[in-house]
Amino acid sequence: MPKTAANRKALARNEIGSPLMGRLSAVLVATGDMVEKDTPVFVIEAMKMETTITAPYESTIKAVHLQAGELVGQGDLVIELE
């Protein structure tokens, strides 16, 4: 049985988590990037469908916690904003 990593959950307003369980297929930003509201920041693939996650407000990317190809659970922290 494959092991799933236990990732930290997104709890704060400045943290963007995965809305569903799946594979992180693309991270579209890097630490230090400035993003506007609704800028795509990462893509989750689940059941052969892709969901693009966007920035909730204008900010700078403080940290990228997970990389493309990793399995994520619902609520797992992916991006942290300033």
N, C-alpha and C positions, 0 to 999 in steps of 0.2 A: 504494500500500500504506500503510495507516494506521500511524503511529508510536506505539509504546507507550513511555510514560515509564519511565525507570529510577528506581524508587523504592528508598529504603534498606530493607534487610532487617531484620526483627526478630530480634535475636540474644540479647539479655539477658533475664533472668528477668522483669523489669518491663515488657517490651515485648510487645504483642499484635499478631500479624501475621495476614494473611489465610491461611486454611488451603487456599485454592484460588484459581485464576484466575477472574476475573469482574468484575462491576461493583459498586462499593460503592453499594448502593441506599439505605442510611440509616445515619447516625451518630446514635446515641441518647444520647450524653453530650457534655459540654463540659468544657473545662479548668476545674479547680477542683471538679467534681462529686465527691461521695463515693459509692463503689459498694461493695456487699457482694459476697461470693463468689456467682457464678452470675448476677449482674445482666447483662441484655443490654446490650452496648456498641455493636455495629454489625451490619449485615445485608449479606451478599454475595449477589448474584444471578448464577447461572450456569446456562445452558441452561434458562431459565424456572423454575428452582427457587431458593427462598431459603433461606439458611443463616444462623441467628442465632448470633453469637459472644458469649460471656459472659466476664465478669471471672473470672480464675483464683483470686483471693483478695480480701479486703477491702482497699481502698486509696482514694486520691484520684487523679483524672485529672490527670496532670502536663502532657500535651500531646496534641492531636489532630493527626496529621500529614497525613491525607488527608481529603478532603471527599466527600460524597455525589455520585454521578455519575461519579467517577473510575474508570478501569480499573485493576485491581490484578492483580499476579502472585502466585503462591504464595509465601508468606513475607514479602510487603511489609509494612512497619511501618505500622500504622494508629493505634494508641493506645499511649501511654506512661504507665505508672503511677508514682506516687511510690515 
